[in-house]
Amino acid sequence: MKNQYDFSKGKRGRVIPEPPLEKGKAKITIRLDEDLLDHFGAIADASGGKTGYQTLINAALREYVEGKTPKIEDTLRRIIREELAAKLNAA
């Protein structure tokens, strides 16, 4: 190891260029709750590396935006029907 190094011609930043992003993708910084990251991370781990947690988060957001997620009213009606059926069958 040298006693002194010359950094006068050094440049700040990446040593190698950043790889190009996929078309249609944007690199951002976002803060998410830890429990959400844990949830999507666990699903990604369970997939055995087939699907990453960022891909899962992207898919969940897309479902929501495209209106494919169940509406709260539909979910509530389904739960009420299930509960009523269970009570009638138990009686």
RODO-2510 file (C-alpha; in nm, 4 decimals, decimal comma):
residues 91
     n   res          X          Y          Z
     1     m     0,0000     0,0000     0,0000
     2     k     0,1315     0,3415    -0,0910
     3     n     0,1840     0,6127     0,1664
     4     q     0,0044     0,8640    -0,0542
     5     y    -0,2387     0,8474    -0,3463
     6     d    -0,3044     1,1143    -0,6121
     7     f    -0,6763     1,1823    -0,6547
     8     s    -0,6310     1,5136    -0,8390
     9     k    -0,7762     1,3634    -1,1596
    10     g    -1,0459     1,1674    -0,9813
    11     k    -1,4140     1,2175    -1,0596
    12     r    -1,7130     1,1856    -0,8311
    13     g    -1,9902     0,9461    -0,9148
    14     r    -2,0241     0,5956    -1,0450
    15     v    -1,7147     0,4076    -1,1525
    16     i    -1,9085     0,2245    -1,4231
    17     p    -2,2113     0,3622    -1,6070
    18     e    -2,5517     0,2733    -1,4666
    19     p    -2,7238     0,0032    -1,6720
    20     p    -3,0168     0,1279    -1,8814
    21     l    -3,3610     0,0878    -1,7301
    22     e    -3,6302    -0,1225    -1,8881
    23     k    -3,8491     0,0697    -2,1302
    24     g    -4,1474     0,2183    -1,9515
    25     k    -3,9829     0,1973    -1,6096
    26     a    -3,8745     0,4883    -1,3902
    27     k    -3,6277     0,4731    -1,1035
    28     i    -3,7626     0,6518    -0,7960
    29     t    -3,7111     0,6612    -0,4225
    30     i    -4,0198     0,5800    -0,2177
    31     r    -4,0785     0,5255     0,1527
    32     l    -4,3022     0,2314     0,2423
    33     d    -4,4066     0,0923     0,5778
    34     e    -4,1863    -0,1905     0,7006
    35     d    -4,4787    -0,4286     0,7423
    36     l    -4,5649    -0,3877     0,3728
    37     l    -4,2069    -0,4554     0,2695
    38     d    -4,1983    -0,7587     0,4988
    39     h    -4,5222    -0,8875     0,3467
    40     f    -4,4087    -0,8540    -0,0150
    41     g    -4,0604    -0,9766     0,0758
    42     a    -4,2067    -1,2929     0,2298
    43     i    -4,4119    -1,3611    -0,0827
    44     a    -4,1038    -1,3038    -0,2986
    45     d    -3,9009    -1,5418    -0,0795
    46     a    -4,1752    -1,8041    -0,1018
    47     s    -4,1603    -1,7860    -0,4819
    48     g    -3,8044    -1,9141    -0,4636
    49     g    -3,6621    -1,6140    -0,6438
    50     k    -3,9027    -1,6277    -0,9386
    51     t    -4,0622    -1,2938    -0,8534
    52     g    -3,9035    -0,9993    -0,6765
    53     y    -4,0777    -0,7894    -0,4162
    54     q    -4,0704    -0,4795    -0,6374
    55     t    -4,2501    -0,6705    -0,9140
    56     l    -4,5145    -0,7793    -0,6629
    57     i    -4,5644    -0,4242    -0,5353
    58     n    -4,5925    -0,3012    -0,8957
    59     a    -4,8560    -0,5682    -0,9725
    60     a    -5,0583    -0,4793    -0,6604
    61     l    -5,0538    -0,1099    -0,7511
    62     r    -5,1549    -0,1900    -1,1100
    63     e    -5,4505    -0,4022    -0,9911
    64     y    -5,5661    -0,1158    -0,7719
    65     v    -5,5314     0,1486    -1,0432
    66     e    -5,7073    -0,0669    -1,3035
    67     g    -5,9934    -0,1359    -1,0615
    68     k    -5,9308    -0,5097    -1,0458
    69     t    -5,9181    -0,5199    -0,6680
    70     p    -6,2453    -0,6164    -0,4990
    71     k    -6,4620    -0,3244    -0,3974
    72     i    -6,5181    -0,2910    -0,0213
    73     e    -6,8952    -0,3166    -0,0722
    74     d    -6,8609    -0,6475    -0,2581
    75     t    -6,6292    -0,7848     0,0067
    76     l    -6,8643    -0,6793     0,2855
    77     r    -7,1645    -0,8391     0,1110
    78     r    -6,9715    -1,1646     0,0618
    79     i    -6,8710    -1,1763     0,4297
    80     i    -7,2275    -1,1083     0,5457
    81     r    -7,3617    -1,3843     0,3176
    82     e    -7,0996    -1,6294     0,4472
    83     e    -7,1720    -1,5422     0,8099
    84     l    -7,5498    -1,5673     0,7647
    85     a    -7,5144    -1,9031     0,5899
    86     a    -7,2914    -2,0321     0,8703
    87     k    -7,5437    -1,9192     1,1362
    88     l    -7,8378    -2,0765     0,9494
    89     n    -7,6492    -2,4034     0,9043
    90     a    -7,5505    -2,4091     1,2721
    91     a    -7,9082    -2,3555     1,3888
***
